Amino acid sequence: MLYYQCRFRRGAERTIAWIEARGARVGASVELLTLDDGPAWEVEAVAPTPLDSAALKQMQQLNRNSLPSILGKDKT
């Protein structure tokens, strides 16, 4: 499965996330897992280069490992 990084808007809110290719269309309404139960987000822009699920998982793990505080491994 391919994933695209997209920019989203919902009213005055903006965010960026990776979503499945099937929803990665400018103007599409998508539901993102968020901390609230607000309305759907509108896709505002889609990056041109997709990642497959294995590459996305590896990139996310590398990003998490670079931020030990969010993993409870703060070295201070």
Secondary structure, DSSP 4 states (H G I P E B T S, - for coil): -EEEEEEEEETTEEEEEEEEGGG-STT-EE----SS---PEEEEEE-S--EEHHHHHHHHHHHHHT-GGGGT----
